[in-house]
Every structure is written in structure tokens, then in C-alpha cells.
Amino acid sequence: LITLCLTFRFQDDFRPLVEGCACYCCTKHMRAYVHHLLVTNELLGGVLLMLHNMAHYLGFFKALREAIVGDRLLDFKNRVLHCKEGD
């Protein structure tokens, strides 16, 4: 069972989930709306988050494939690990 932490800080947040993200969720909906969907247990909330996450996964694996083809896998690994440490 996964418990989502639904705080009120997103209730009035009218920005996309991730600034600059070009996925359907981020271009068409805002944090406050997705928050509302999750608080009211609407299925669309989970679907929008799934679309957002899939866009990021697909982008990651596309970049990984390009790094392998371009023989830049070590650079890609270092960039990913550097980003993770910055979180």
C-alpha cells in the first residue's frame, strides 16, 4: 500500500508539476488541479501522474540509448550521478 502525502501546499499552486516539462500533464494542467484530483480520489489524478512519469522515463532511456550509440556512456553516467547527488 502506497500512502501519498497530500499537503495543502499545492492547493493554490498554479504552476506545472515540473517547470519546463513538455509532457501532457505539465502543459495542460497545474499542481493545484492534480492536487484536487488526488485529494478527491479521482482516477484522472493517477493517470496524469503516470503520463508525467512515463514522459520522464522515456526521455531518460532515449538519452541513455543516444549515449550508448555515441560512445558517451561514462559521461552520461557521471551526469546522472551528479544530478542525483544534487537532490
GIQUIWO-V153641 format. One record per run of one state. SS is the DSSP state (@ for helix, = for strand, . for the rest). FROM is the first residue (numbers start at 0). LEN is the number of residues. If there is no record, write none. Layout:
ss=<SS;SS>
from=<FROM;FROM>
len=<LEN;LEN>
This chain:
ss=<.;@;.;@;.;@;.;@;.;@;.>
from=<0;7;10;23;28;30;39;42;69;72;85>
len=<7;3;13;5;2;9;3;27;3;13;2>
